[in-house]
């Protein structure tokens, strides 16, 4: 089990359902940035000659509620 606390509340999650990320928070904007970094690394490994001019990632938290991260060359 993975345990998380918030104030006096304590929550238990099965390990198989948890991925610990090295992020200051898990806002949709931070998750989009995290996914962008991973995508850039994978693209660089698979397509080393590719030149990315612009990349934009969106993470939807609920219908109509999205966080974005964008980079331009």
C-alpha positions as CSV (number, residue, x, y, z in Angstrom):
1,X,0.0,0.0,0.0
2,X,1.0,3.6,-0.6
3,X,-0.1,6.0,2.1
4,X,-0.8,9.7,1.6
5,X,-1.7,12.3,4.2
6,X,-3.4,15.6,4.0
7,X,-3.8,17.4,7.3
8,X,-5.3,14.8,9.6
9,X,-6.7,12.7,6.8
10,X,-4.9,9.5,5.7
11,X,-5.5,7.7,2.5
12,X,-4.3,4.2,1.3
13,X,-3.8,3.3,-2.3
14,X,-2.7,-0.1,-3.8
15,X,0.9,0.1,-5.1
16,X,-0.3,-1.1,-8.6
17,X,-2.5,2.0,-8.9
18,X,0.2,4.5,-8.0
19,X,3.0,6.2,-9.9
20,X,5.2,8.5,-7.9
21,X,6.2,11.5,-10.0
22,X,9.0,13.9,-9.2
23,X,6.8,17.0,-9.6
24,X,6.0,19.8,-7.2
25,X,2.2,19.2,-7.8
26,X,0.0,17.2,-10.2
27,X,-1.9,20.1,-11.8
28,X,-2.9,19.5,-15.4
29,X,-0.3,22.1,-16.5
30,X,2.5,20.3,-14.7
31,X,1.4,16.9,-16.0
32,X,1.3,18.3,-19.6
33,X,4.9,19.6,-19.1
34,X,6.0,16.2,-17.7
35,X,4.4,14.4,-20.7
36,X,6.0,16.9,-23.1
37,X,9.5,16.2,-21.7
38,X,9.0,12.4,-22.0
39,X,7.7,12.8,-25.6
40,X,10.7,14.9,-26.6
41,X,13.1,12.3,-25.3
42,X,11.3,9.5,-27.1
43,X,11.2,11.4,-30.3
44,X,14.9,12.2,-30.0
45,X,15.7,8.5,-29.6
46,X,13.5,7.2,-32.4
47,X,13.8,10.1,-34.8
48,X,17.2,11.8,-34.1
49,X,17.1,14.0,-37.2
50,X,13.7,15.5,-36.5
51,X,13.5,19.2,-35.7
52,X,10.5,20.2,-33.6
53,X,9.3,23.7,-34.2
54,X,6.4,23.6,-31.8
55,X,5.0,21.1,-29.4
56,X,1.8,21.5,-27.4
57,X,0.4,19.0,-24.9
58,X,-3.0,19.3,-23.2
59,X,-4.3,17.2,-20.3
60,X,-8.0,17.1,-19.7
61,X,-9.2,16.9,-16.1
62,X,-12.9,16.9,-16.9
63,X,-15.0,17.9,-19.8
64,X,-13.9,21.4,-20.9
65,X,-11.3,21.7,-18.2
66,X,-7.8,21.4,-19.7
67,X,-4.2,22.3,-18.8
68,X,-1.7,23.1,-21.5
69,X,2.0,23.2,-21.9
70,X,3.7,24.5,-25.1
71,X,7.2,25.0,-26.3
72,X,8.5,26.6,-29.5
73,X,11.9,26.2,-31.0
